[in-house]
Amino acid sequence: MEKYWQIEKVNFKYNAALHILVCIIILGLAPVLMGVANLGKQDSAKVLEMYVALIGIVMLTPVFLPEQAKEIRDLTASKYMKSAYVYAVRFVGNSAALAVFLILFVAMLKNNHCEFPVIPYFLGTYVEMLFMGGLGLFFYGLCDNLVIGYMMPIMYYIAAIGSGSKFLKFFYPFSMVRGSYTEKWALAAAGILFIIGGIALRCRRK
């Protein structure tokens, strides 16, 4: 267990800390950009799905960032622990940070007298975070390019706003606004596949 904790400490110091700061800034701007007081179910869902969930892209896409430098990648590959375990530990740590951010934000909404079902909205938003971040992680692993990793979920987000559920159907990310949770199951399954696929692709890259 100690070796996993060491991996996470290094990840936090040299990789995750900056992205955590970005998430804090994004969430801190929510009261200015979106309004977070006295919201009903639909407006609360909009804030969570269309704004807060974006930090999933920030936290999960750059899991492979330290290995962008070839010397660090070679060092990781030469260690006694498989690189897949290193990536998995980073992912777990970053996804745990997302959960903490979401808990705090949901608590803030409730404290500001927003009315919505806490558990379903928390789980639905967290699934969307994992899906959006997993999509970026997959394309980062596929293309070995962080910019492409960020671009793909952002393009998906723009497509979701533009075409709505007409073309995306079960993969429509903003379904809670309409009171539907069925789509979240599809996003959860796709997110898991993207995450596993992204790590597998990265491990195969020499």
C-alpha positions in Angstrom: 0.0 0.0 0.0 2.9 2.3 0.7 4.1 2.3 -2.9 0.7 3.3 -4.1 0.6 6.2 -1.7 4.0 7.3 -2.9 2.8 7.3 -6.5 -0.2 9.4 -5.5 1.9 11.9 -3.5 4.2 12.4 -6.5 1.2 12.7 -8.8 -0.3 15.4 -6.6 2.9 17.4 -6.3 3.9 17.4 -9.9 0.7 16.9 -11.9 -2.7 17.0 -10.0 -2.1 20.1 -7.9 -2.2 22.5 -10.9 -5.4 20.8 -12.3 -7.0 21.0 -8.8 -6.3 24.7 -8.8 -8.0 25.1 -12.2 -11.0 23.2 -10.9 -11.2 25.5 -7.9 -11.2 28.5 -10.2 -13.9 27.0 -12.4 -16.2 26.1 -9.5 -15.5 29.4 -7.8 -16.8 31.3 -10.9 -20.1 29.4 -10.9 -22.0 31.9 -8.8 -20.9 34.6 -11.2 -21.5 32.7 -14.5 -24.5 30.5 -13.6 -26.2 31.6 -10.4 -26.4 29.0 -7.6 -29.1 30.2 -5.2 -32.8 29.2 -5.0 -32.7 27.0 -8.0 -35.3 24.4 -8.9 -34.7 20.9 -10.1 -34.2 21.8 -13.8 -31.9 24.8 -13.2 -29.9 22.8 -10.6 -29.4 20.0 -13.2 -28.2 22.6 -15.8 -25.6 23.9 -13.4 -24.4 20.4 -12.5 -24.5 18.8 -16.0 -23.6 21.7 -18.2 -21.0 23.4 -16.0 -19.7 21.5 -13.0 -19.2 18.2 -14.9 -16.6 19.9 -17.1 -14.0 19.6 -14.4 -14.0 15.9 -15.2 -12.1 16.8 -18.4 -9.7 18.9 -16.4 -8.8 16.2 -13.9 -9.0 12.9 -15.8 -7.6 13.7 -19.3 -4.0 14.5 -18.2 -3.4 11.3 -16.2 -0.6 10.5 -18.7 0.9 14.0 -18.7 4.1 13.2 -16.7 5.1 10.7 -19.4 4.8 13.3 -22.1 8.5 13.6 -21.6 10.2 10.5 -23.1 12.7 10.2 -20.3 10.0 10.1 -17.7 8.1 7.6 -19.8 11.2 5.4 -20.0 11.7 5.7 -16.3 8.1 4.6 -15.5 8.4 1.7 -17.9 11.6 0.5 -16.2 10.2 0.4 -12.7 9.3 -2.8 -11.0 5.6 -1.8 -11.0 3.7 -2.0 -14.2 2.9 1.3 -15.8 -0.8 0.3 -15.8 -0.8 0.3 -12.0 0.8 3.8 -12.0 -1.9 5.2 -14.3 -4.6 3.4 -12.3 -3.4 5.0 -9.1 -3.3 8.4 -10.6 -6.8 7.9 -12.1 -8.2 6.8 -8.7 -6.7 9.8 -7.0 -7.9 12.3 -9.5 -11.4 10.8 -9.6 -11.5 10.9 -5.8 -10.7 14.6 -6.0 -13.6 15.0 -8.4 -15.9 13.3 -5.9 -14.8 15.7 -3.2 -15.3 18.7 -5.4 -18.8 17.5 -6.3 -19.8 16.8 -2.7 -18.7 20.3 -1.7 -20.6 21.9 -4.6 -23.8 19.9 -4.0 -23.6 20.9 -0.4 -23.2 24.5 -1.4 -26.3 24.3 -3.7 -28.4 22.9 -0.9 -27.1 25.5 1.5 -28.3 28.1 -1.0 -31.8 26.7 -0.9 -31.7 24.8 -4.3 -34.3 22.1 -4.5 -33.2 18.8 -6.2 -32.7 15.1 -5.3 -29.2 15.0 -3.9 -28.2 11.4 -4.5 -29.5 11.0 -8.1 -28.1 14.4 -9.1 -24.7 13.6 -7.5 -24.4 10.2 -9.2 -25.7 11.5 -12.5 -23.1 14.4 -12.5 -20.3 12.1 -11.4 -21.0 9.7 -14.2 -20.9 12.5 -16.6 -17.5 13.6 -15.2 -16.1 10.1 -15.6 -17.5 9.9 -19.2 -16.2 13.3 -20.3 -12.8 12.7 -18.6 -12.6 9.1 -19.9 -13.3 10.3 -23.4 -10.3 12.7 -23.2 -8.2 10.1 -21.5 -8.9 7.6 -24.3 -7.9 10.0 -27.1 -4.9 11.1 -25.2 -3.8 7.4 -25.0 -4.7 6.8 -28.6 -3.0 9.9 -30.1 -0.3 10.6 -27.5 -1.4 14.3 -27.7 -2.8 16.1 -24.7 -4.4 18.8 -26.9 -6.4 16.2 -28.8 -7.3 14.6 -25.5 -8.9 17.9 -24.4 -10.4 18.7 -27.8 -12.5 15.5 -28.2 -14.7 15.9 -25.0 -15.1 19.6 -25.7 -16.3 18.8 -29.2 -18.6 16.3 -27.8 -19.9 18.9 -25.3 -20.5 21.4 -28.1 -22.3 18.7 -30.2 -24.5 17.9 -27.3 -25.5 21.5 -26.9 -26.0 22.0 -30.6 -27.9 18.8 -31.6 -29.4 17.9 -28.2 -30.6 14.4 -27.8 -31.7 14.0 -31.4 -28.5 12.4 -32.6 -26.7 11.4 -29.3 -29.8 9.6 -28.0 -28.6 7.4 -25.0 -25.3 9.2 -24.9 -26.9 12.6 -24.4 -25.1 14.1 -21.3 -27.7 16.5 -20.1 -30.6 14.1 -19.5 -31.2 15.2 -15.9 -32.5 18.5 -17.1 -35.4 16.5 -18.7 -35.8 14.3 -15.6 -34.3 11.2 -17.3 -31.5 9.0 -15.8 -31.5 6.2 -18.4 -28.8 7.9 -20.4 -26.5 7.9 -17.4 -26.2 4.1 -17.6 -25.0 4.3 -21.1 -22.5 7.1 -20.2 -21.3 5.0 -17.2 -20.6 2.0 -19.4 -19.0 4.1 -22.2 -16.9 6.0 -19.6 -15.5 2.7 -18.1 -14.6 1.4 -21.5 -12.9 4.7 -22.5 -10.9 4.7 -19.3 -9.8 1.1 -19.6 -9.1 1.5 -23.3 -7.1 4.7 -22.8 -4.9 3.1 -20.2 -4.4 0.0 -22.3 -3.5 2.0 -25.4 -1.0 4.0 -23.3 0.6 0.9 -21.9 1.1 -0.5 -25.4 2.8 2.6 -26.6 6.6 2.4 -26.6 
